[in-house]
Amino acid sequence: MSGFAVWCTSTTLGGLNYVNNGLVGINSNSQTDVQLGNGFYLKPGQLIFHPGVNNAHACLRFTVPLAGFYDVEGIFFSPGLPSTPNGYATTDVHLSINNVELRSLWINQNSGMLIFRQIYLNVGDYVQFEIGWGQNNNYGSDTTAANITIVAYS
Ligand SMILES: [Ca+2]
């Protein structure tokens, strides 16, 4: 699948790293959609993450470069058509700052969002979105798209 960049840890219990520990991926094409079989359907620049077997959480982390007020917004949804395996992710998504969870939600064939406005953050704080395997306790077909926006007030 060309144009699809994947990040995962190099630690493995045996087998594929992205299966054991989850993954973060992005359609790195700026002009072209990426499609995998009848599953993923990712617009240019679309970010996704996927939990690992045994509920290993994949995470997206932003480390604060400058102290100040920020708006943090994340929108999450299944990246496939409803009739395809990746059209019904069953996951749990968590938002934390410095390992303190602020909010979480379930994704079950739907979409959800986490929004926090005007949060004061210090240099080096980290804002983290994590994904787990959801209510069905299975990581299969759990690819979840993430549209995350973090904006600083000047
Ligand atoms: Ca699941």
Backbone and ligand atoms as CSV (ligand in chain L), in Angstrom:
chain,resi,resn,atom,element,x,y,z
A,1,MET,N,N,0.873,-1.183,0.000
A,1,MET,CA,C,0.000,0.000,0.000
A,1,MET,C,C,0.902,1.222,0.000
A,2,SER,N,N,1.108,1.847,-1.129
A,2,SER,CA,C,2.028,2.984,-1.187
A,2,SER,C,C,1.369,4.232,-0.634
A,3,GLY,N,N,2.228,5.100,-0.096
A,3,GLY,CA,C,1.734,6.363,0.427
A,3,GLY,C,C,1.115,6.268,1.796
A,4,PHE,N,N,1.322,5.152,2.460
A,4,PHE,CA,C,0.780,4.996,3.805
A,4,PHE,C,C,1.953,4.803,4.760
A,5,ALA,N,N,2.200,5.785,5.624
A,5,ALA,CA,C,3.309,5.721,6.575
A,5,ALA,C,C,2.804,5.161,7.894
A,6,VAL,N,N,3.576,4.258,8.484
A,6,VAL,CA,C,3.171,3.599,9.727
A,6,VAL,C,C,4.269,3.758,10.769
A,7,TRP,N,N,3.859,4.045,11.999
A,7,TRP,CA,C,4.780,4.084,13.120
A,7,TRP,C,C,4.327,3.052,14.145
A,8,CYS,N,N,5.263,2.258,14.611
A,8,CYS,CA,C,4.995,1.323,15.686
A,8,CYS,C,C,6.294,1.098,16.445
A,9,THR,N,N,6.209,0.508,17.613
A,9,THR,CA,C,7.415,0.272,18.396
A,9,THR,C,C,8.192,-0.891,17.798
A,10,SER,N,N,9.480,-0.964,18.138
A,10,SER,CA,C,10.292,-2.082,17.666
A,10,SER,C,C,10.323,-3.214,18.681
A,11,THR,N,N,9.648,-3.014,19.802
A,11,THR,CA,C,9.577,-4.065,20.807
A,11,THR,C,C,8.517,-5.077,20.405
A,12,THR,N,N,8.839,-6.321,20.497
A,12,THR,CA,C,7.854,-7.314,20.098
A,12,THR,C,C,7.906,-8.517,21.035
A,13,LEU,N,N,6.776,-9.113,21.202
A,13,LEU,CA,C,6.698,-10.335,21.990
A,13,LEU,C,C,6.786,-11.552,21.075
A,14,GLY,N,N,7.041,-11.297,19.827
A,14,GLY,CA,C,6.999,-12.354,18.809
A,14,GLY,C,C,5.865,-12.037,17.875
A,15,GLY,N,N,6.141,-12.091,16.601
A,15,GLY,CA,C,5.109,-11.718,15.647
A,15,GLY,C,C,5.351,-10.315,15.149
A,16,LEU,N,N,4.322,-9.701,14.658
A,16,LEU,CA,C,4.448,-8.395,14.043
A,16,LEU,C,C,4.348,-7.295,15.088
A,17,ASN,N,N,5.252,-6.316,15.002
A,17,ASN,CA,C,5.278,-5.242,15.987
A,17,ASN,C,C,3.948,-4.500,16.061
A,18,TYR,N,N,3.385,-4.194,14.896
A,18,TYR,CA,C,2.164,-3.401,14.916
A,18,TYR,C,C,0.989,-4.179,15.473
A,19,VAL,N,N,1.059,-5.505,15.416
A,19,VAL,CA,C,-0.001,-6.314,16.011
A,19,VAL,C,C,0.143,-6.322,17.533
A,20,ASN,N,N,1.369,-6.470,17.995
A,20,ASN,CA,C,1.597,-6.539,19.437
A,20,ASN,C,C,1.329,-5.222,20.146
A,21,ASN,N,N,1.776,-4.144,19.533
A,21,ASN,CA,C,1.801,-2.882,20.258
A,21,ASN,C,C,0.914,-1.797,19.670
A,22,GLY,N,N,0.190,-2.112,18.648
A,22,GLY,CA,C,-0.639,-1.102,18.013
A,22,GLY,C,C,0.188,-0.251,17.063
A,23,LEU,N,N,-0.473,0.657,16.395
A,23,LEU,CA,C,0.234,1.486,15.407
A,23,LEU,C,C,-0.452,2.836,15.256
A,24,VAL,N,N,0.342,3.745,14.673
A,24,VAL,CA,C,-0.158,5.033,14.225
A,24,VAL,C,C,0.195,5.120,12.758
A,25,GLY,N,N,-0.737,5.556,11.931
A,25,GLY,CA,C,-0.471,5.655,10.502
A,25,GLY,C,C,-1.080,6.921,9.924
A,26,ILE,N,N,-0.585,7.276,8.738
A,26,ILE,CA,C,-1.122,8.452,8.051
A,26,ILE,C,C,-1.048,8.223,6.546
A,27,ASN,N,N,-2.038,8.708,5.834
A,27,ASN,CA,C,-1.940,8.739,4.379
A,27,ASN,C,C,-0.986,9.868,4.042
A,28,SER,N,N,0.237,9.521,3.655
A,28,SER,CA,C,1.260,10.535,3.406
A,28,SER,C,C,1.184,11.116,1.998
A,29,ASN,N,N,0.258,10.645,1.191
A,29,ASN,CA,C,0.026,11.278,-0.105
A,29,ASN,C,C,-0.663,12.616,0.116
A,30,SER,N,N,-0.206,13.634,-0.578
A,30,SER,CA,C,-0.866,14.928,-0.442
A,30,SER,C,C,-2.027,15.085,-1.415
A,31,GLN,N,N,-2.060,14.245,-2.440
A,31,GLN,CA,C,-3.075,14.409,-3.474
A,31,GLN,C,C,-4.000,13.202,-3.634
A,32,THR,N,N,-3.611,12.058,-3.094
A,32,THR,CA,C,-4.287,10.816,-3.449
A,32,THR,C,C,-4.871,10.121,-2.236
A,33,ASP,N,N,-6.071,9.603,-2.387
A,33,ASP,CA,C,-6.661,8.774,-1.340
A,33,ASP,C,C,-5.900,7.456,-1.255
A,34,VAL,N,N,-5.899,6.845,-0.088
A,34,VAL,CA,C,-5.327,5.519,0.086
A,34,VAL,C,C,-6.451,4.567,0.455
A,35,GLN,N,N,-6.471,3.441,-0.228
A,35,GLN,CA,C,-7.489,2.447,0.050
A,35,GLN,C,C,-6.810,1.102,0.215
A,36,LEU,N,N,-7.207,0.330,1.195
A,36,LEU,CA,C,-6.673,-1.015,1.391
A,36,LEU,C,C,-7.820,-1.993,1.281
A,37,GLY,N,N,-7.779,-2.780,0.224
A,37,GLY,CA,C,-8.865,-3.728,0.014
A,37,GLY,C,C,-10.192,-2.989,0.041
A,38,ASN,N,N,-11.116,-3.537,0.748
A,38,ASN,CA,C,-12.395,-2.837,0.894
A,38,ASN,C,C,-12.517,-2.262,2.299
A,39,GLY,N,N,-11.333,-2.072,2.960
A,39,GLY,CA,C,-11.330,-1.602,4.343
A,39,GLY,C,C,-11.036,-0.133,4.457
A,40,PHE,N,N,-9.769,0.220,4.696
A,40,PHE,CA,C,-9.411,1.622,4.869
A,40,PHE,C,C,-9.818,2.437,3.658
A,41,TYR,N,N,-10.185,3.630,3.902
A,41,TYR,CA,C,-10.377,4.602,2.843
A,41,TYR,C,C,-9.962,5.925,3.449
A,42,LEU,N,N,-8.714,6.325,3.168
A,42,LEU,CA,C,-8.132,7.467,3.854
A,42,LEU,C,C,-7.907,8.625,2.897
A,43,LYS,N,N,-8.417,9.775,3.251
A,43,LYS,CA,C,-8.172,10.992,2.494
A,43,LYS,C,C,-6.708,11.402,2.675
A,44,PRO,N,N,-6.187,12.258,1.777
A,44,PRO,CA,C,-4.814,12.731,1.945
A,44,PRO,C,C,-4.593,13.335,3.329
A,45,GLY,N,N,-3.531,12.887,3.979
A,45,GLY,CA,C,-3.190,13.405,5.289
A,45,GLY,C,C,-3.973,12.805,6.441
A,46,GLN,N,N,-4.876,11.867,6.153
A,46,GLN,CA,C,-5.702,11.305,7.229
A,46,GLN,C,C,-4.851,10.485,8.195
A,47,LEU,N,N,-4.998,10.786,9.463
A,47,LEU,CA,C,-4.298,10.096,10.539
A,47,LEU,C,C,-5.191,8.992,11.094
A,48,ILE,N,N,-4.588,7.856,11.430
A,48,ILE,CA,C,-5.339,6.771,12.060
A,48,ILE,C,C,-4.500,6.186,13.199
A,49,PHE,N,N,-5.124,5.506,14.108
A,49,PHE,CA,C,-4.391,4.685,15.062
A,49,PHE,C,C,-5.170,3.426,15.370
A,50,HIS,N,N,-4.462,2.434,15.897
A,50,HIS,CA,C,-5.027,1.097,16.050
A,50,HIS,C,C,-4.409,0.456,17.286
A,51,PRO,N,N,-5.239,-0.120,18.176
A,51,PRO,CA,C,-4.679,-0.782,19.358
A,51,PRO,C,C,-4.012,-2.097,18.995
A,52,GLY,N,N,-3.211,-2.608,19.911
A,52,GLY,CA,C,-2.548,-3.885,19.695
A,52,GLY,C,C,-3.293,-5.023,20.370
A,53,VAL,N,N,-2.810,-6.222,20.099
A,53,VAL,CA,C,-3.368,-7.404,20.728
A,53,VAL,C,C,-3.186,-7.267,22.239
A,54,ASN,N,N,-4.034,-7.854,23.006
A,54,ASN,CA,C,-4.013,-7.746,24.469
A,54,ASN,C,C,-4.234,-6.314,24.957
A,55,ASN,N,N,-4.909,-5.519,24.131
A,55,ASN,CA,C,-5.295,-4.161,24.498
A,55,ASN,C,C,-4.113,-3.219,24.698
A,56,ALA,N,N,-2.997,-3.457,24.053
A,56,ALA,CA,C,-1.910,-2.474,24.066
A,56,ALA,C,C,-2.435,-1.197,23.419
A,57,HIS,N,N,-2.241,-0.071,24.089
A,57,HIS,CA,C,-2.747,1.196,23.582
A,57,HIS,C,C,-1.750,1.839,22.626
A,58,ALA,N,N,-2.226,2.264,21.477
A,58,ALA,CA,C,-1.436,3.141,20.612
A,58,ALA,C,C,-1.720,4.563,21.068
A,59,CYS,N,N,-0.751,5.462,20.912
A,59,CYS,CA,C,-0.993,6.828,21.370
A,59,CYS,C,C,-0.432,7.864,20.419
A,60,LEU,N,N,-1.068,9.023,20.467
A,60,LEU,CA,C,-0.650,10.210,19.735
A,60,LEU,C,C,-0.348,11.258,20.785
A,61,ARG,N,N,0.871,11.776,20.785
A,61,ARG,CA,C,1.278,12.689,21.855
A,61,ARG,C,C,1.770,14.008,21.279
A,62,PHE,N,N,1.303,15.094,21.907
A,62,PHE,CA,C,1.772,16.447,21.589
A,62,PHE,C,C,2.493,16.981,22.809
A,63,THR,N,N,3.760,17.376,22.631
A,63,THR,CA,C,4.527,17.974,23.728
A,63,THR,C,C,4.508,19.482,23.546
A,64,VAL,N,N,4.099,20.182,24.590
A,64,VAL,CA,C,3.854,21.620,24.508
A,64,VAL,C,C,5.174,22.385,24.345
A,65,PRO,N,N,5.301,23.182,23.267
A,65,PRO,CA,C,6.552,23.924,23.039
A,65,PRO,C,C,6.620,25.266,23.756
A,66,LEU,N,N,5.454,25.879,24.013
A,66,LEU,CA,C,5.398,27.191,24.657
A,66,LEU,C,C,4.239,27.211,25.637
A,67,ALA,N,N,4.476,27.781,26.825
A,67,ALA,CA,C,3.400,27.878,27.817
A,67,ALA,C,C,2.313,28.814,27.314
A,68,GLY,N,N,1.071,28.505,27.657
A,68,GLY,CA,C,-0.028,29.368,27.261
A,68,GLY,C,C,-1.332,28.601,27.198
A,69,PHE,N,N,-2.357,29.298,26.697
A,69,PHE,CA,C,-3.665,28.674,26.572
A,69,PHE,C,C,-3.795,27.986,25.214
A,70,TYR,N,N,-4.421,26.823,25.241
A,70,TYR,CA,C,-4.601,26.021,24.039
A,70,TYR,C,C,-6.036,25.511,23.956
A,71,ASP,N,N,-6.503,25.328,22.734
A,71,ASP,CA,C,-7.724,24.563,22.464
A,71,ASP,C,C,-7.298,23.197,21.961
A,72,VAL,N,N,-7.892,22.148,22.513
A,72,VAL,CA,C,-7.561,20.774,22.122
A,72,VAL,C,C,-8.844,20.107,21.634
A,73,GLU,N,N,-8.804,19.581,20.423
A,73,GLU,CA,C,-9.992,18.947,19.853
A,73,GLU,C,C,-9.592,17.676,19.118
A,74,GLY,N,N,-10.320,16.607,19.367
A,74,GLY,CA,C,-10.109,15.354,18.639
A,74,GLY,C,C,-11.434,14.783,18.182
A,75,ILE,N,N,-11.517,14.415,16.918
A,75,ILE,CA,C,-12.704,13.774,16.350
A,75,ILE,C,C,-12.278,12.393,15.859
A,76,PHE,N,N,-13.067,11.370,16.184
A,76,PHE,CA,C,-12.664,9.983,15.921
A,76,PHE,C,C,-13.794,9.244,15.211
A,77,PHE,N,N,-13.416,8.405,14.250
A,77,PHE,CA,C,-14.437,7.682,13.481
A,77,PHE,C,C,-13.807,6.501,12.765
A,78,SER,N,N,-14.626,5.566,12.325
A,78,SER,CA,C,-14.164,4.429,11.537
A,78,SER,C,C,-13.816,4.913,10.135
A,79,PRO,N,N,-12.660,4.480,9.602
A,79,PRO,CA,C,-12.227,4.982,8.293
A,79,PRO,C,C,-12.744,4.178,7.113
A,80,GLY,N,N,-13.557,3.171,7.366
A,80,GLY,CA,C,-14.077,2.365,6.263
A,80,GLY,C,C,-15.558,2.585,6.081
A,81,LEU,N,N,-16.077,2.073,4.965
A,81,LEU,CA,C,-17.513,2.126,4.744
A,81,LEU,C,C,-18.197,1.224,5.759
A,82,PRO,N,N,-19.432,1.523,6.139
A,82,PRO,CA,C,-20.123,0.716,7.155
A,82,PRO,C,C,-20.231,-0.762,6.789
A,83,SER,N,N,-20.201,-1.065,5.504
A,83,SER,CA,C,-20.345,-2.457,5.072
A,83,SER,C,C,-19.031,-3.222,5.084
A,84,THR,N,N,-17.916,-2.565,5.453
A,84,THR,CA,C,-16.611,-3.212,5.413
A,84,THR,C,C,-16.097,-3.442,6.828
A,85,PRO,N,N,-15.104,-4.342,6.986
A,85,PRO,CA,C,-14.600,-4.650,8.327
A,85,PRO,C,C,-14.109,-3.427,9.089
A,86,ASN,N,N,-13.491,-2.483,8.395
A,86,ASN,CA,C,-12.996,-1.306,9.093
A,86,ASN,C,C,-14.036,-0.205,9.186
A,87,GLY,N,N,-15.258,-0.542,8.859
A,87,GLY,CA,C,-16.341,0.422,8.997
A,87,GLY,C,C,-17.027,0.316,10.338
A,88,TYR,N,N,-16.563,-0.582,11.178
A,88,TYR,CA,C,-17.205,-0.678,12.490
A,88,TYR,C,C,-16.183,-0.919,13.601
A,89,ALA,N,N,-15.250,-0.007,13.698
A,89,ALA,CA,C,-14.283,-0.069,14.796
A,89,ALA,C,C,-15.015,-0.063,16.134
A,90,THR,N,N,-14.502,-0.861,17.045
A,90,THR,CA,C,-15.014,-0.865,18.418
A,90,THR,C,C,-13.826,-0.562,19.318
A,91,THR,N,N,-13.674,0.687,19.696
A,91,THR,CA,C,-12.491,1.117,20.440
A,91,THR,C,C,-12.876,2.030,21.597
A,92,ASP,N,N,-11.914,2.264,22.474
A,92,ASP,CA,C,-12.060,3.275,23.511
A,92,ASP,C,C,-10.943,4.283,23.315
A,93,VAL,N,N,-11.309,5.559,23.303
A,93,VAL,CA,C,-10.353,6.639,23.054
A,93,VAL,C,C,-10.258,7.486,24.319
A,94,HIS,N,N,-9.037,7.817,24.683
A,94,HIS,CA,C,-8.779,8.547,25.934
A,94,HIS,C,C,-7.953,9.796,25.653
A,95,LEU,N,N,-8.287,10.861,26.375
A,95,LEU,CA,C,-7.489,12.088,26.314
A,95,LEU,C,C,-6.908,12.336,27.693
A,96,SER,N,N,-5.595,12.494,27.757
A,96,SER,CA,C,-4.953,12.793,29.038
A,96,SER,C,C,-3.925,13.903,28.848
A,97,ILE,N,N,-3.649,14.579,29.942
A,97,ILE,CA,C,-2.560,15.555,29.980
A,97,ILE,C,C,-1.644,15.143,31.111
A,98,ASN,N,N,-0.387,14.942,30.799
A,98,ASN,CA,C,0.612,14.491,31.782
A,98,ASN,C,C,0.123,13.255,32.541
A,99,ASN,N,N,-0.441,12.322,31.818
A,99,ASN,CA,C,-0.912,11.049,32.376
A,99,ASN,C,C,-2.135,11.165,33.272
A,100,VAL,N,N,-2.790,12.323,33.294
A,100,VAL,CA,C,-4.046,12.477,34.030
A,100,VAL,C,C,-5.169,12.486,32.997
A,101,GLU,N,N,-6.035,11.478,33.076
A,101,GLU,CA,C,-7.087,11.379,32.065
A,101,GLU,C,C,-8.158,12.433,32.293
A,102,LEU,N,N,-8.506,13.123,31.198
A,102,LEU,CA,C,-9.555,14.141,31.261
A,102,LEU,C,C,-10.902,13.578,30.849
A,103,ARG,N,N,-10.893,12.716,29.836
A,103,ARG,CA,C,-12.155,12.220,29.291
A,103,ARG,C,C,-11.867,11.025,28.408
A,104,SER,N,N,-12.868,10.171,28.233
A,104,SER,CA,C,-12.751,9.062,27.296
A,104,SER,C,C,-14.098,8.836,26.622
A,105,LEU,N,N,-14.088,8.060,25.569
A,105,LEU,CA,C,-15.332,7.743,24.872
A,105,LEU,C,C,-15.194,6.396,24.185
A,106,TRP,N,N,-16.346,5.818,23.852
A,106,TRP,CA,C,-16.392,4.579,23.087
A,106,TRP,C,C,-16.635,4.910,21.637
A,107,ILE,N,N,-15.977,4.176,20.753
A,107,ILE,CA,C,-16.335,4.198,19.336
A,107,ILE,C,C,-16.957,2.841,19.039
A,108,ASN,N,N,-18.207,2.850,18.630
A,108,ASN,CA,C,-18.936,1.630,18.263
A,108,ASN,C,C,-19.748,1.917,17.013
A,109,GLN,N,N,-19.116,1.787,15.871
A,109,GLN,CA,C,-19.780,2.065,14.603
A,109,GLN,C,C,-20.313,3.482,14.543
A,110,ASN,N,N,-19.632,4.365,15.223
A,110,ASN,CA,C,-20.097,5.750,15.234
A,110,ASN,C,C,-18.885,6.660,15.252
A,111,SER,N,N,-19.102,7.893,15.607
A,111,SER,CA,C,-17.986,8.813,15.758
A,111,SER,C,C,-18.131,9.506,17.100
A,112,GLY,N,N,-17.065,10.140,17.521
A,112,GLY,CA,C,-17.117,10.860,18.776
A,112,GLY,C,C,-16.071,11.950,18.797
A,113,MET,N,N,-16.223,12.870,19.736
A,113,MET,CA,C,-15.235,13.940,19.828
A,113,MET,C,C,-14.951,14.289,21.279
A,114,LEU,N,N,-13.733,14.748,21.473
A,114,LEU,CA,C,-13.286,15.237,22.778
A,114,LEU,C,C,-12.801,16.661,22.555
A,115,ILE,N,N,-13.382,17.616,23.292
A,115,ILE,CA,C,-13.022,19.015,23.081
A,115,ILE,C,C,-12.763,19.673,24.435
A,116,PHE,N,N,-11.618,20.322,24.527
A,116,PHE,CA,C,-11.311,21.128,25.705
A,116,PHE,C,C,-10.785,22.475,25.218
A,117,ARG,N,N,-11.404,23.521,25.704
A,117,ARG,CA,C,-11.042,24.873,25.279
A,117,ARG,C,C,-10.294,25.589,26.391
A,118,GLN,N,N,-9.367,26.426,25.970
A,118,GLN,CA,C,-8.651,27.335,26.862
A,118,GLN,C,C,-8.027,26.619,28.050
A,119,ILE,N,N,-7.296,25.571,27.746
A,119,ILE,CA,C,-6.533,24.868,28.772
A,119,ILE,C,C,-5.164,25.523,28.862
A,120,TYR,N,N,-4.739,25.851,30.081
A,120,TYR,CA,C,-3.398,26.401,30.230
A,120,TYR,C,C,-2.406,25.245,30.330
A,121,LEU,N,N,-1.394,25.276,29.479
A,121,LEU,CA,C,-0.382,24.221,29.450
A,121,LEU,C,C,1.004,24.829,29.605
A,122,ASN,N,N,1.859,24.123,30.314
A,122,ASN,CA,C,3.237,24.555,30.523
A,122,ASN,C,C,4.160,23.894,29.502
A,123,VAL,N,N,5.314,24.481,29.314
A,123,VAL,CA,C,6.320,23.891,28.423
A,123,VAL,C,C,6.634,22.471,28.891
A,124,GLY,N,N,6.616,21.540,27.974
A,124,GLY,CA,C,6.944,20.156,28.302
A,124,GLY,C,C,5.758,19.319,28.731
A,125,ASP,N,N,4.617,19.964,29.019
A,125,ASP,CA,C,3.407,19.162,29.268
A,125,ASP,C,C,3.117,18.337,28.022
A,126,TYR,N,N,2.468,17.217,28.202
A,126,TYR,CA,C,2.087,16.471,27.004
A,126,TYR,C,C,0.618,16.099,27.017
A,127,VAL,N,N,0.042,16.327,25.861
A,127,VAL,CA,C,-1.367,16.024,25.597
A,127,VAL,C,C,-1.379,14.724,24.813
A,128,GLN,N,N,-2.112,13.747,25.309
A,128,GLN,CA,C,-2.026,12.424,24.690
A,128,GLN,C,C,-3.406,11.836,24.428
A,129,PHE,N,N,-3.569,11.337,23.220
A,129,PHE,CA,C,-4.758,10.561,22.860
A,129,PHE,C,C,-4.322,9.103,22.771
A,130,GLU,N,N,-5.064,8.232,23.422
A,130,GLU,CA,C,-4.768,6.800,23.386
A,130,GLU,C,C,-5.975,6.045,22.864
A,131,ILE,N,N,-5.697,4.883,22.301
A,131,ILE,CA,C,-6.782,4.043,21.808
A,131,ILE,C,C,-6.615,2.624,22.334
A,132,GLY,N,N,-7.706,2.067,22.834
A,132,GLY,CA,C,-7.739,0.688,23.289
A,132,GLY,C,C,-8.741,-0.113,22.477
A,133,TRP,N,N,-8.865,-1.367,22.802
A,133,TRP,CA,C,-9.633,-2.289,21.952
A,133,TRP,C,C,-11.146,-2.263,22.159
A,134,GLY,N,N,-11.621,-1.420,23.050
A,134,GLY,CA,C,-13.058,-1.187,23.131
A,134,GLY,C,C,-13.834,-2.245,23.885
A,135,GLN,N,N,-15.158,-2.148,23.773
A,135,GLN,CA,C,-16.054,-2.971,24.579
A,135,GLN,C,C,-16.051,-4.444,24.204
A,136,ASN,N,N,-15.594,-4.782,22.992
A,136,ASN,CA,C,-15.629,-6.189,22.594
A,136,ASN,C,C,-14.348,-6.940,22.967
A,137,ASN,N,N,-13.397,-6.258,23.616
A,137,ASN,CA,C,-12.151,-6.898,24.054
A,137,ASN,C,C,-11.428,-7.621,22.920
A,138,ASN,N,N,-11.444,-6.992,21.747
A,138,ASN,CA,C,-10.768,-7.562,20.583
A,138,ASN,C,C,-10.232,-6.409,19.746
A,139,TYR,N,N,-8.996,-6.550,19.252
A,139,TYR,CA,C,-8.366,-5.458,18.504
A,139,TYR,C,C,-8.611,-5.540,17.000
A,140,GLY,N,N,-9.295,-6.578,16.543
A,140,GLY,CA,C,-9.518,-6.748,15.103
A,140,GLY,C,C,-10.389,-5.645,14.516
A,141,SER,N,N,-10.043,-5.198,13.336
A,141,SER,CA,C,-10.814,-4.176,12.606
A,141,SER,C,C,-11.029,-2.918,13.434
A,142,ASP,N,N,-10.052,-2.578,14.257
A,142,ASP,CA,C,-10.216,-1.435,15.157
A,142,ASP,C,C,-9.520,-0.166,14.674
A,143,THR,N,N,-9.122,-0.131,13.428
A,143,THR,CA,C,-8.509,1.102,12.920
A,143,THR,C,C,-9.487,2.256,13.104
A,144,THR,N,N,-9.011,3.305,13.741
A,144,THR,CA,C,-9.849,4.460,14.046
A,144,THR,C,C,-9.164,5.716,13.526
A,145,ALA,N,N,-9.886,6.479,12.734
A,145,ALA,CA,C,-9.345,7.729,12.200
A,145,ALA,C,C,-9.411,8.812,13.260
A,146,ALA,N,N,-8.430,9.703,13.228
A,146,ALA,CA,C,-8.353,10.773,14.216
A,146,ALA,C,C,-8.084,12.104,13.522
A,147,ASN,N,N,-8.966,13.041,13.728
A,147,ASN,CA,C,-8.732,14.431,13.283
A,147,ASN,C,C,-8.477,15.249,14.529
A,148,ILE,N,N,-7.236,15.585,14.748
A,148,ILE,CA,C,-6.838,16.266,15.989
A,148,ILE,C,C,-6.345,17.671,15.667
A,149,THR,N,N,-6.858,18.623,16.429
A,149,THR,CA,C,-6.444,20.007,16.267
A,149,THR,C,C,-6.037,20.546,17.634
A,150,ILE,N,N,-4.849,21.097,17.717
A,150,ILE,CA,C,-4.378,21.731,18.941
A,150,ILE,C,C,-3.896,23.134,18.545
A,151,VAL,N,N,-4.577,24.135,19.083
A,151,VAL,CA,C,-4.315,25.520,18.666
A,151,VAL,C,C,-3.913,26.326,19.888
A,152,ALA,N,N,-2.822,27.072,19.743
A,152,ALA,CA,C,-2.348,27.958,20.814
A,152,ALA,C,C,-2.929,29.354,20.625
A,153,TYR,N,N,-3.248,30.012,21.741
A,153,TYR,CA,C,-3.643,31.412,21.681
A,153,TYR,C,C,-2.370,32.249,21.656
A,154,SER,N,N,-2.331,33.223,20.807
A,154,SER,CA,C,-1.122,34.060,20.736
A,154,SER,C,C,-1.253,35.256,21.676
L,1,CA,CA,CA,-12.464,-3.725,19.293
